[in-house]
Amino acid sequence: MSYAKTVSQVVLTLSLLASAGFVWADCGSVPFSAPILVDFRILESGNREKTIEFDPLQVSVFEPQQRAIIAWNGTEEILLLSTDQRATQRSAVLEVIPLPSRPSIKLGSFATFEEAQKLVINKRMWVMAHGGKLAGNLQVPQQAARITFEKKMGAHDLTVAEVLEGDAFVAFVQDYLKNKYGTQDAPIRPEFVKIIESYIEEGFKWFAFDVIVLDDKNQSREPIEYRFASDRVFYPMRISTLERGETKVDLLVFTAQGANHFEGLPAKAIEREPQLSAVAEDFAGLEETWKKFFPAELPLKIDHWKVRGDIASFDKDILVR
């Protein structure tokens, strides 16, 4: 195979990272019925609210593909997510993301994915050329959870909560939706409650909530960056096991020593591209606020992991040291 042809295949494979049409799952979804904005923009008609009427338990959310940039320095993780989703009918949906510790959150940029794409392509080409070398206060059930962050970010309406009592999770979520969105109908499937409770039993007490409106067309939304303490690379998978259909997961992972010990989803379930070498300066160039995440001049490893299959079959998270 010619060098030019090989490079063109690498570019084709990695170009998906720069697409503005990301389609991937990052969380569990709870459809609910409420008087809520048709979208998060001010309607030209002047009517700012419209009730979405439907049976939440009859709505299915489809999340066919997942992509993220992950960086782990041994004690802290950066997780940059961007999502496209669709539902079987127009629905208000509460997305839930479990996290191992309290996160800081900020709006990300599609440009970061583009820069990551360029970095990986350049590294691959070099290898081939060298022969393979803020907190608000909502009314919640007492002791159920504590709201630690609330902010509208672009199309996202984000809240972070520390769950204090697993048995009260359903009451907390329903009260949260009632107080903030005026919903009277937010039934939650018992199977989803069990998944949440399993996270809590394993020590996960922080959950990010993101309210969106979905219909039957894929919707792209701006990336969100989560930054949190973690003793391993973490990417939530089993929170999405109640979703439907085939999924494709693409993760670009930056670490200091390379993450090779798979403790959650087994290594055999993950397709791994050949590892690449980089330095902290390469990673810092992707995003201005990432400059001090790794010590200067520190050698880094770049991993590209892929997971393919029925989203309901991934009953373990990606956990790697």
Secondary structure, DSSP 8 states (H G I E B T S, - for coil): --HHHHHHHHHHHHGGGG-S------SEEEEEB-EE-SSSS--TTS---EE----GGG--EE--EEEEEEEE-SSEEEEEE--EEEESS-EEEEEEEEESS--EEEE--HHHHHHHHHHHHHHHHHHHHTTT---------TTTEEEEEEEEETTEEEEEEEES-GGGHHHHHHHHHHHHH--SB----HHHHHHHHHHHHTT--EEEEEEEEE-SS-EE---EEEEEE-SSEEE--GGGTTSBSEEEEEEEEEESS----B-SS-GGGSEE---EEEEHHHHHTT-GGGTTSS-TT-EEEEEEEEEEEEGGG--S-EEE-
